[in-house]
């Protein structure tokens, strides 16, 4: 195998994740709009997303316990099966989702936690420091392609089949999930020690300060993602009153993300990570300025495209640094599940805090002021994340500089 070339296991993992993301983008992207038509409340939509993030964290913890006793491929398949059940229930319940939306959010979150625990464990196993930037860049490239094309197709389907569009989308998503599960049989099984200790995952006996700095970055990025998970896209729909226009918004942001991931894949190196994150943090902070004055179609599109262009410059270096730090923690091979569960608990804690602030603001102030507060939080969190990222990176180099010589 040539230097830097991804092994077959990495390529199959990319195929599985592309199918999974395509299925999610095809249906889950418009799910908040689907629920809005029944709920008609930003607060209830926020509660639905809060239930998702809470149960993603619980799903990670449960999947970690299962993976340590069986195999990480089983938890991946279980996660996809739970998500397939979620879409079956959405189709079955129809307007009755108004009574069960938060329970459905719990189911979606639990299945998502199972899938992503397995995926992240597999990424840690099939990549090395020399191929990690390439793998994550390629995965982001494919992710932006899937999440750009799928919503555009979904918007067309919903426009041409107003009565049956969501049924078609959910059925196609179900088929893509099944294809992803079939592909998991091409990956090798691997078992490890069954002992599951989250305390060690949170407080390793060595290099704990580096790990805590990394977890703070995870918390802040999660805080940003909590609001971005649904608000901008839903606001585009509320402003334009058009699902196809919302699909165009996603297509334009996906094109920007596609270009950014290509740039990251081509130019990101270990030495350039700090530069990428610094530029990204400041540009993402500036992107919210227009929305603080007026939320309309133009400001939302500018915000979305700017975020699409610069978010990969933040996310990929963070993901690579996190795995690099994990790889140097005590018993990394045997404790990778615990470390990943703790990291994702930090991410989802940040997401939940973001939504709790938004829900609290919704009960006190108007929708317009609440949205401005939410976007202000979105703008400030990357700057705080930059501070902790640079500290984590500096600690990593000072502690393990012999490795990089």
N, C-alpha and C positions, 0 to 999 in steps of 0.2 A: 504493500500500500504506500502511495506517495505521501511525502510529508504534508500534513495539513488536510489530507483527504479524509472525508468522513467514512467510517466503516459501515457495512451493511446494516447493522443494528441501529445506528444513528439515522440512516436514511429511512428505514421502516418506521421508526418513531416519528419522523417528520411527516410521513404519509398518514399515520394514525391521527396525529394532532391536527393536520390539515382537514381531514374528514370530520373530526370532532368540531373544529372551529367553524367549518362550513355549515354543518348541521345547526349549530347554535346561532350563527349569523342569519341563517335563512328564516328562523322562526323566533328565536329569543329576542332579536333586535326589535321586532315589532310587538313583542309581548306586552311591553308597558303601554303602548297605544291601545292594544286589544283590551287590556284591563281598564284603561282610562275610560273607554266607551261605556263601561259598566259602573265604575267607581266615581268618576268625575271629581276626584279630589287628589291634589298633590300630596297632601298629608298621608292619605291611605296608600298612594303609590310609594311614598318614602317608607312607610311601615312594611310594605311588601318587600322592598329591597333590603330593609333592615333584617327582616326574618331570613332572607337569603344569606346575608353575610354572617349572621349568628350561627346558622346551621352549616355554613361552609367550614367555620372553625370547628364545630362539633364533628362534622364529617371527617375532617383531617385527623382529629384525635382518635376517632373510632377506627378509621381506615389504617392509621398507624399501628394500632393494637392488632388488627386483623392481619396486616401485612407482615408483622414480626412473627406471627404464628403460622402463616401459610406462605403466600408469595405475593409480590406487588402486582403481578398480572391479574390475580383474582380480584383485587380491589378495583383495578381499572375496569374490568368487565362488569363488576357489580355497580360501579358508578354509572356506566353507560346504561345499564339495565334500569337503574332508578330514574335516570333522565328520560328514558323511553316511556316508563310508566307515567312520569309527569305529563308528557305530551298526550298520552292516551286519556288521562283525567281531564286535561284542558279541553280536549275534543268532546268528551262525554258530558262535562258539566255545563259548558256554554254559559248562559247568563247567570247560572247559579254560582259562578266563581265569586260573586259579590259577598257570599257568606263564608267562603273558604280560602280567600286569596292569600292570607298569611300562612295557612297550612300548606298551600301549594308552594309558597316561597320557601318554607322549611324543607319540603321534599326536593325542590330544585337545588337548594343550597347543600343538602346532605349528599346528593348524587354528585354535585360539582366537587365537593371536598374529597370524595372517594376517588374521582378521576384524577384530579390534579395532584393529589398525594402520590399516586402511582407514577404519573407522568414526570414529576420533579425528581423522584427517586431514580427513574430510568435515565433522565438527563444527566444526573450526577454519575451514574454508572457508565454511560456510553460516551461521555466526553472527558477530555483531559484539559489541563490549562492551555495547551497549545492549540486545541481545536474548539474550545468553549466559545470564544468570540465568533468563530465562523458558524458554529451550530446555531447559536442564538440569533445571529444575524440572518441566517437562512430561514430559521423558523419564523422570525418576525416578517420576513419578506413574503413567505407563504401565507402567514396569518393575515397580512394586509390584503393580499390577493383574494383570499377566501371571504374576508369580511367586507370587501368592496364589491365583488361580483354578486355574492349571494343576496345582500339587501336590495340591490338594484333589480335583480330577478324577482325578489319578493314583492317589491313595490309594483312591478308590472303585473304580477299575478293578482295582487289585491285590487288593482285598477280594472283589470279585465274580468275578474270573477268576484265581484263585490259580495256575493252571497256565500260562495264556497271557497274563497281565497285562503282563509286561515286553515281550513280543513286540508287543502292541498299542501300547504306549506308544512304543517305539522306531520303529515304522512311522509313527505319527502325527507324531512329531518329524521324521522324514525328510521327510514331506510339507510341514511348515511351513518347513523349511530350503529346500526347492525353491521355495516361494512367496516367500520372502525374496530368493532369487537372481533370480527373475523381476522383482521390483520394482526391482532395481538398474538395469535397462535404462531406467528413468524418470529416472535421474540423468544429468547431463552428464559426458562424458568431459573430462579435463583432463590435460595433460602438463606437465612441468617440466624443468629442467636435470637431466641424467642423473648428474652427479657426486655421489657418495655419500661423505660424510666424517663419520664418527661422532665424531672428535676435536673438530671444531667443535661438534657437538651437545652434547658434554659440557663443553667449555671455550670458549664463545663469546668473540670478541675484545673485546666490550663487555658490561657489566652481568653479568659472571660471578658476582659475589657474590650478587646477587638469585636467580640461577638455582640456585646451589648450596644456598641456603637452601630453595628450593622442592623440590629433590631430596631434602633431608633429611626434609621432611614426607612426601614420597612413600615413602621408605624405611620410616618409622615406621608409616604407614598400611598398607603392605604387610605389615609385621611383625604387625600386628593381624589382618589378613585371612587370613594363612596358617593360623592356628589356627581362626578362625571359619569357614573354607571348608567344614569337614566335622564338627568335633568336637561342637558343641552339638546339631545335628540327629541325628547318629548316637547320641549319648548318650540323647536322647529315645526313640529306637527301642529301645535296649538296656534302658532303664528300664521302658518300657511294654510291650515285646514286641509292638507293634501298629503296622503300617504306616499304618493309617487314623488312629490317634492322632498319629503323626508328621506326617501330612498336615494334621490340625487345628492342630498347632503352627505349621506354615508358614502356614496360613490366618490365624491370629491375629496372627502377626508381620507378615504382609502387610497386614492391616487397619491395624495400627499404622503401618507404613511408608507406606501409602496416605494416611493422615491427615497424617503428617509431611511428605510430599512436597507435598501440597495446601497445607499451611501455608507451606512454603518457596516454592512457586510464587507464592503470594499476597503474602507479606510480605518475602521476601529482596530486599535492595538492596545496592549496592556498600558503602554506609556501614554496613550492619548485619552484614556478614560476620564481623567480629571477635566481635561479641556472640553470634552463632549458634554459632560454633566454641567459644567459651569455655564457654557453657552445656552444649553437647554433650559436650565433653571431660570435664567434671566429672561429669555424669550417667552417662556410659559407664564412668567409673572406679568410681562407686558401684555400678553394676549387677552387678559381680562379687562383691560382699561375701558374699551368701548362698551362692554356689558355693564359696567358700573354706572354709565350714564343713560343708556337706552338699550333695551332688549328688543331687537327686531330681526328681520330676515338677514339683512346685511351684516349686522354685528355678530349674529350667531354663526354665519358662514365664515366670516373672518376668524372668529375664535376657533371654530372647528378645524379649519385648514391649518392655522398656526400650530394648534396642538398636535395635529397629525404629523406635521413636519418636524417637530422638536421633541415630542414624547419619546420616540425610539432612542434618541441621543441620551435620554435619561435612564430609560428602563433597561436597555441592554447592558451598559456598563455596570449598573446596579446588580443585575442578575448574575453577571460574570463574577463580580467581586464577591458577592454572597457565597457562590459555590466555591471560589478560591479559598475564602476564609473557612468555610465548612470543611474543606479538604485538609486543612491544617489543624483542626480541632482534635482533641483526644479521641481515639477509636472511631475515626470518621467513617470507616467502612461499615462498622457494626452499629454506629449511632446515627447514621444519616437520616433515618426515619424520624428520630426524635428531634434532630436539628431542623428538619424541614417542617415538622408540625409546629414547633415553637416559632419559627419564622413566619409561617402563614397565620398563626394566632395573632402575631403582632400586626400583620397586614390587615386582617379582618377586624381587629380591635380598632385600628385607625378608621376603617370604613364605617364601622358602627358609630363611632364617636362623631364622625362627619354628619351622618344622617340624624343622629340624636340632636345635634345642634340645629339642624335644619327643621326637624319636627318641632323642637322647642320654639324656634323663631316663628314658625308657621302659626303657632297658637297665640303669639303675642302681636305680631305685625302682619301687614298685608303681604299678599303673594309677591308683589313687585319688590318690596324691601327685603323679604326673605331670600328671593333669588339673588339680589345684589350681595347680601351677606354670604350666601353660598359661593358665589363666584369670587368674592374677595378671599375666602378661605382657600379656594382652589389656586389663586394666584400666589399666596404667601407660602403655602406648604412646600413647593419645590425649593424655595430659597433656604428654608430651614433644613430641608433634606440635603441640600448642597453642603451646608456646614458639616453635618454629621458624615456625609459621604467622604469628604476630603479628610476628615479625622480618621475614619476607618481605613482609608487607603494609605494614609501616612503611617498608621500603626501597623498595618499589614507589611509595608515595606521595611519599616524599622525592625520588626520582629523576625521576618522571614527573608531578609535581604540576601542571605546566603544562597537561598533557592534560586534567586533571579540572576545570580552572577554567571 
